[in-house]
């Protein structure tokens, strides 16, 4: 009976040590999404104010892990994680990019002003991934709607490819920022 209790006690200690060892692992480094800068000139658009709706991401891009395409085509996590919620960070980056490139004042949802925006922009991503062939791929759709008829409603498919220097988290973050800058250009074009 003593051996049974001793064995249970030892097994409990070992299980506790295993749990503690798992808790003491070094956390993954976290990488912020770099700001999407402007191009220097602002394009005139027909909307004075634009609401950027929260983007829709594929499941693999919506999580905290930074993923890349592996040699078999499977998506695999890298050694890094995003510092912020990806859909929130991408939405904010696009809003800032559109405002930096256009004459419109832009904000993310929920709309903070009492008057409704002249235009609402929704972006739905089909793909947002770094591939092993040195290309970062952004595929999706832009939808522009106008609650007050100020801007023509329209839908646009987008397919953007950006060169990438590697599949490490820093290279992926830099390529994604470049792709989002190109997407901001597409959104501004849709608002004209």
Beta strands, then each sheet from edge to edge (+ up, - down):
strand 1: 29-31
strand 2: 49-52
strand 3: 65-69
strand 4: 75-82
strand 5: 105-108
strand 6: 119-130
strand 7: 135-145
strand 8: 154-163
sheet 1: 1+ 4+ 3-
sheet 2: 5+ 2+ 6+ 7- 8+
end
